[in-house]
């Protein structure tokens, strides 16, 4: 690694070979690329990342792929060819991180697993994302987001008591796996600065979901009670739930008795503050159904923004339940926090993408380059990284190593 460059980002000088596709892996490497790492995306010739064919499309270009793969370079390698494997090994010698999300054992079969690569680069960090991890009785099972959410327990507690187990509205298992892999890579880079040695980073989608279950699992471990689906309310605090308004839904979170007393004043029900059914948080939780009826009598007569405004003015936590149009026009989220950014498409067009959520004071994250065309940077990378000339690259192409 070279010294950080403020203009290029916190990870300037870090080179990453990215063998991932679809979501968990590309999300991880997108975060690293936004923070300034050089990410070289290695794709299958003729096809590339599956998400190149996923909607929505802008002029036949996948915005799904674009959002996850901005700031990256793309080269094509046919890893079934020994020449391509040799190229990959040479690139590993001059790189800091390899990230992959193949089925466990695939990289080893190709001769480019961690044990093989650390022999040629002892400082290499080899990060793997899979459904169940690199060891254990389930390691060879296929892993997808919905499987991670199911086996990690998230679906068992999502929904209402009379509803079936429910997947979250986005691929949270994949996102959690990608975040954990990103964290692991950053920690391994820091450790290498101290020890000079690389290591493998093993992240499983199921493990990532299990770790995010936090208090839900602790309830069972401590009390022996199996938590179930309870909708949007919180088991230990009330009112802490969603409530219907005239024009939508609102969240109200009354975290303690002082907030409860203020809430009672705002809704004109000071009598409830000392009512035996509601005077303390434990009894409010016990009587949550009756309490929800009281709150809803007040909210259903008002619109969302008026409810949120009056509650926040009285230091009572509240928020609208935003749909996507509200999110992308919100003055805080879209405005001040700059959570949406314009990026170029490979054909020179423009698209909106979700920005990096990590905000730095010095090494700001940026989208500097458009998502790449398939194999767009093959010649450039092989020339700059490995010093190959045009003739060398032509020979590799003839042998099918580059597709």
N, C-alpha and C positions, 0 to 999 in steps of 0.2 A: 504494500500500500504506500501511496505517496501522501504528502501532507495535504490536509483538507484545503479546498479552494472555495472561498466564500461565494464566488460567482457561480461555480458549478455544482455546489451542494455539499452536504456533510459527508457524503460517501465518495466524493471525487477521488479517482485513482483506484477504486475497487472494481475489478473485472469479474463478471459473473457469467458463467455458461449456463443458460437456461434451457433445460430439456423438458419443461413442463407444458401442459396444455389444459384447456378448458378453464377452470376457475380458481381452485385453491392455490395451485402453484403460480399461475400468472398473476393472481392478486398479490401474492408475496413478492414476486420479482418486480411488479409494478411499483409497489411501495419503495423498494430499494432503488429502482430507476428514478423515481420522483425525487429521491434524496440524493441523487447525483451519481449513483453507480453506473458503470458501463455494463449494460445487460445485452448479451449476445444470445438471441433466441434461436435455438437450433431446431429446425422443423423438417418434417418428412417431405421429400421431394414430391412435387405434383399435387400434394394435398394440404400439408401444413396443419396448423392447429385446427381442431374440429370446429372451433367457434368462428372461423372465417366463413362458415356457412350458416351461422345462427342469426336470426333476426334480432332487432330491427335493422333495416338496411337504409343506407343513404347512397343513391346512385350505384346500387349493387355492391356497396361496401358495408360490411357488418359493423355496426356501431358497438355491438357487444364485444367483438374482437378489439375494436379501436380503443374502447374505454380501458380494457385490461392490458393493452400492449403498447401504449404510447411510450415514448422515450427509449424504445428498444431497437436494436438492429436485428435483422433476420438473415440467417444463412440456412441453406439446405444441405443436409448430410444424410446419405443413405447408410445407416449404421449396420446394414447387412453386408456391406462391402468392407474388406480388410483395409482398404486405402482410407476409407472414411474413419474407421476406428483409429488408425494411425494419426490422422489429422486431429481427431478429438484429443488424443493423448498429448500431442504436441501443443495444442491450445491449453490443455490443463496445466502444462508446465509454466505457462505465462498468465495464469489466472488465479484468482483468490477463492472463488466459490463455484461449486457445481450444485445446481438444484434440479431435482427430478421427481416426477410423480408417476413413474411406471409401477406396474405390479411388482411387489417385492421379489427380488431375485433376478429380475430382468437385466439390470445393469451388470450384475456379476456374470450372467450368461454371455453377455456381449464382450466381457473382458475389460469392462470399465467401471467395476464396482469400487467401493471405497478402498478395499485392501489393495487393489491393483493401482489405483491412482495415487495413493499416498506413497507408494514406492517411487514414483517419478516426481512427486511434489509433496514432501512431508508437511508443507504448510497449507495444503488444500483443505477447505471446509466443504464437506460433502453432505448436503441437506436433502432429505427424502420426506415426501408427504405421501401417505397412503391411507387407506381406510382403517386398518387395524395395526399398523406399525410393522417394523422389520423383524419382529420375533413374537412368539406366542402361538397358541393353537389356532387362532383365526387369521394368521398373517396372510394366507393365500386367498382369503375371501375377497371378492370384488368390493370396492368401497366407493359409494356415492354419497352425496350430501344427505339424502333422505335416509340412507342406512345409518349414517353417523348420528342423525337426529333421533332415529328410532332406538338404536342400541345404546346410545349415550343417555337416554332417559328423557330428553327434552320433549318429545312428543307425548309422553305419558302425563305430563303436567300442563300441556298447552290445550286450551279449550275450556268448555264448561262441563259441569258434572254430568249433564245428559247428552254431551256430544262425544263423538269418537275421538281418539287421539289425533292431534292436529300438528301438521308441519308448520313452522314459522313461515311468514309470507315471503321471506327471502332465503337464500341458501346459506343459512347461518353456520351450518357445520363446515362448509367449505371456507367461509370467511374466517371462522375461528381457527381452522387449520392453517390458513395462509398467514394470519397474524402471528400465531405461535411459531411458525417456521421463520418468519421475519425476525422475531425476537431472538430465537435460537441462533440464527446466523449472526446477528449483531453481537450477541454475547460471545460466540465463538471467535469472531474477529477481535474482540477485546482481549480474550484469553491468549490469542496468538501473539498479540503485541507483547505480552508478558513472557510467554513460554517459547515462542517461535514455532509452535506445533499447531497443526490443524486438527480437526476431529470430525466425526460424523454427527449429524443432527437428525434425529428420528422423530417425526411428528405424525400422529395418527388422528384422523378426523374424530373417531370415537372418543379417544382420550381428551381431545379438545372440548368436545361437548360435555363430557363428564366433569371436567374441571370447571366449566361454566355453570354447572348446576348448583354450586356452592351450598347455600343454606338448605336447599331442598334435600340434598343427600344427608346433611348434618342432622336434620330432623329424624331421619330413620336411624342413623348411627347412634344418636343420643337417646331417643325416645322409643325406638322400635316401631314407630308409626309410619305407615306408607302414605306420603303426600299424594293427593289426587288433583284433578283438574278443578279449579275454582274460579275460572274466568279471569277478569282483569284485576280483581281485588288482591290485596296483599294480606297474607295470613295473620300477621302480627300487629298491623296498624289499621285503624278505621276512623273516619272514612279515608280510604286510599284506593280509589277506583275510578271507573269511567261512568259518566252520567249523561243522559240525553238532554239536549237543549232543543230550542225551536228549529235550529238550522244545522244541527250536527251533533258532535260529541265533544265532551270536555273531560279532562282529568283533574281531579282535586285530590290533594295529598295533605292530610292533616296529621302532622307527625308527632304532636305532643299536646298536652292540655292547654298550654298558653295559646297555641294556634286554634285549638277547638273553641276556646272562649271567644276569640276574635271572629271566628267563623259564625258562631251563634249570633253575635251582634250584627254581622253583615246581613244575615238572612232574616233578621228580625225575630229570632227565637232565643232570646236570652234565657228563657226558662229551661232550655235544654242543657245549659252548661252544668247545672247541678242535678239534673234529672237522674234518678237512680239507675236507669237503663243506659245512660250515656256519660256519666260524670267522670269516668276514667277510661283510659284506652282499653284495658282488659274487658270491661263490660261493653264498650262499644264494639269490640271485635266479636264478643259473644252474641251481641244483638245486631250484627251487621245487616241482616235483611231488613229489619225494621228501620235502621238508620238510613239505609239506601233509599227507602221510600220517602223519608223526610227530606233528604237532600234533593231527590228528583222532583218533589213538589215545587221546590224553588227553582231548579235549573230549567225545567221544561217550559217555564213561562218567559224565558230570556234567551237571547241568542248567544252564541259561543263567545264572540269577541267581547261583549258586554260583561259576561260572567268572568272571563279571565281578567279583564281590566279592573273590575271592582275588587276581585280577590287579591290580585297582586298589589294594588294600592294599599291593601290592609295586611300585607306581608303574609298572605296565605298562598302556599304553592299551588299553582294551577297552570294548565296549558291546553291549547286546542289540540285535538287529534288531527294533525295535518294530513290531507291527501297530497298526492304528488304536485298538482298545480300550486297548492299553497306553499309547499316546500321550495319550489324553484323560483317563487316570487317573494319569498320572505326576506325582509330587509336585514335581518341578522344573519340567517343561514346563507342566503345567496349573495347578500350585499357585503356586510362587514366581514364575515368569515370566509367569503370567496370560495364557497364549496362547489361552485360550478365554473368550469373553465372552457374557453374556446380552444379547440385543437384542430390542426389541419388533418385532412384525410389524404391518402396516398395520391388521389387524382387532383389535389390542389384545392378541394372544397373545404368546408368548415363543418364542424360538429361540436355540440356541447358534450362535456364529459364531467364526471364527478371528480373533484379535486382531492388531493391528499389531505386527510384530516389532521395531520401533525403540522403544527405551525412553529417555525423556528424564528428567533430574533435575528440571527446572522445568516445562516445557510438556508435560505428560503427554498422550499420545494418549487419546482417549475416544470412545465411541460415544454421542453425545448425542441423535440422532434415529433413528427407525425408517426402513427403506428405504421410499421413497415409493410411493403408488399412482400409476398412470399419470395424468399431468397434475394431480396433487394441488395443486401450488403455482403453477399458471398464473396465476390471478388475483392471488395474493400477490406474485409476482415482478414481473409487469407493473405492478402498483400501486406497489410499493416501489422498484423499480429505474428504471422509466421514468415513473412518476407518472401512469399512465393511470387514469381513473376507471371506474366500472361501465359507463357508457354506451359509452365507448371500447372496452372489452373486448367488450361485447355486439356491437358493429358488426363487430369483427374475427372473432368467432365466426360471424356471419351470412355473412361473406365466405369462410369456410372456412380462414382462416389458422391458427386454433388447433385445427381438427378438430372 
